[in-house]
């Protein structure tokens, strides 16, 4: 299985979401928050496509990579899922390293919040990413979908309707 940044993000956010996504049940195209995030990505930093490269390595796709300075630029709508965003960028750095690109770093950017954060990868992070990858593989091969989180953040998830179709409205 090729793990992507989305797998890492969903692993940290919701194992059910991860399982559904990895098993080809994808609902992101129906979600307004996802659409808004894509719009922010497309309309912010308009000079980037001419200055930076889009690269694809081992199943990951990095939209803005500064090859000269070895910097990954990852744009996010909000910092609500900050920890998952950090690990997604760390995973990108890790994949670049595995493919011979040493010394890369990341910039996590929240244009609506006027905030930028540098992301580096430590030895401890590498160990943690190996463990996350194993856990992700174990989750996605399960026969049954993981249990609902039934968390307040579920209401903004692209899988909300799918997960709560037979639940009452108090979810």
C-alpha positions in Angstrom: 0.0 0.0 0.0 1.3 3.5 -0.9 0.6 5.8 2.0 -0.1 9.4 1.1 -0.3 12.6 3.1 -4.1 12.2 3.2 -3.7 8.8 4.9 -1.5 10.4 7.6 -3.9 13.3 8.0 -7.0 11.0 8.3 -5.2 8.6 10.6 -4.7 11.5 13.1 -8.2 12.8 12.6 -10.4 9.7 12.4 -9.7 6.1 11.8 -13.2 5.6 10.2 -12.5 8.4 7.7 -9.1 6.8 7.0 -10.7 3.4 6.4 -13.4 4.8 4.1 -10.9 6.8 2.1 -8.4 4.0 1.7 -11.2 1.6 0.7 -12.3 3.9 -2.2 -15.2 5.6 -0.5 -14.4 9.2 -1.1 -16.8 12.0 -0.2 -14.5 15.0 -0.3 -16.0 16.2 -3.6 -19.4 16.8 -1.8 -18.0 18.9 1.1 -18.1 22.7 1.2 -15.2 23.0 3.6 -13.0 20.9 1.2 -14.2 23.1 -1.7 -13.3 26.2 0.3 -9.9 24.8 1.0 -9.2 24.1 -2.7 -10.3 27.7 -3.5 -7.9 29.1 -1.0 -5.2 26.9 -2.4 -5.9 28.0 -5.9 -6.3 31.8 -5.2 -3.6 32.4 -2.6 0.0 33.0 -3.5 -0.8 33.3 -7.2 3.0 33.7 -8.2 3.8 30.2 -6.8 3.1 28.0 -9.9 5.7 29.9 -11.8 8.3 29.8 -9.0 7.9 26.4 -7.5 7.4 22.9 -8.9 4.7 20.4 -8.3 6.4 17.1 -7.6 5.0 13.6 -7.2 7.0 10.9 -5.4 5.9 7.5 -4.0 2.3 8.4 -4.1 2.5 11.8 -2.5 1.9 15.0 -4.4 3.5 18.2 -3.3 1.9 21.2 -5.0 4.6 23.8 -4.2 8.2 22.7 -3.8 11.1 25.1 -3.8 13.8 22.9 -5.4 16.5 25.5 -4.9 16.0 25.8 -1.1 14.3 22.3 -0.6 11.2 23.7 1.0 7.7 22.2 0.9 4.9 24.8 1.0 1.7 23.4 2.3 -1.4 25.7 2.3 -4.3 25.0 4.7 -7.6 26.7 5.2 -7.4 26.9 9.0 -5.3 25.6 11.9 -8.2 23.6 13.3 -6.4 20.3 12.6 -3.0 21.7 13.1 -1.4 18.6 14.5 -2.5 16.5 11.5 -1.2 19.2 9.2 2.2 19.2 10.8 2.5 15.4 10.5 1.4 15.5 6.9 4.3 17.9 6.1 6.7 15.7 8.1 5.6 12.7 6.1 6.3 14.6 2.9 9.8 15.4 4.1 10.2 11.7 5.2 9.2 10.5 1.7 11.6 13.0 0.0 14.4 11.7 2.3 13.6 8.1 1.4 14.0 9.1 -2.3 17.4 10.8 -1.8 16.4 14.4 -1.2 18.2 15.2 2.1 17.7 18.4 4.1 14.2 19.3 3.0 12.0 21.3 5.4 8.4 22.5 5.2 6.4 25.6 5.6 2.8 25.2 6.8 0.8 28.2 5.7 -2.6 29.4 6.9 -3.2 32.5 4.7 -6.6 33.3 6.2 -4.9 33.5 9.6 -1.8 35.2 8.3 0.3 32.5 9.9 3.3 30.5 8.7 5.1 27.7 10.6 8.3 26.0 9.8 8.2 22.2 10.0 11.3 20.0 10.4 11.7 16.2 10.7 13.6 14.7 13.7 14.8 11.2 14.3 12.0 10.7 16.8 9.5 11.8 14.1 10.9 9.3 11.6 10.3 6.5 14.2 6.8 7.8 14.8 6.0 7.9 11.0 7.1 4.3 10.6 4.7 3.4 13.5 1.9 5.5 12.0 2.4 3.8 8.6 2.1 0.3 10.2 -1.0 1.4 12.1 -2.5 2.8 8.9 -1.9 -0.4 7.0 -3.5 -2.4 9.8 -6.6 -0.1 9.9 -7.3 -0.2 6.2 -7.1 -3.9 5.9 -9.7 -4.5 8.6 -12.8 -6.2 7.4 -15.2 -3.8 9.0 -15.2 0.0 9.2 -13.9 1.4 12.5 -16.5 2.8 15.0 -17.9 6.3 14.8 -16.1 8.9 16.8 -19.3 10.7 17.6 -17.3 13.9 18.1 -18.4 17.5 17.5 -15.8 17.7 14.7 -17.8 15.0 12.8 -20.4 17.6 11.7 -17.9 19.3 9.4 -16.5 16.1 8.0 -17.1 15.2 4.3 -18.2 11.7 5.5 -20.8 13.0 8.0 -23.8 12.0 5.9 -22.3 8.6 5.1 -21.5 7.9 8.8 -24.7 9.2 10.3 -27.3 8.1 7.7 -29.0 5.8 10.2 -28.3 7.8 13.3 -30.5 10.4 14.9 -30.0 14.1 14.4 -28.2 14.5 17.8 -24.9 13.3 16.4 
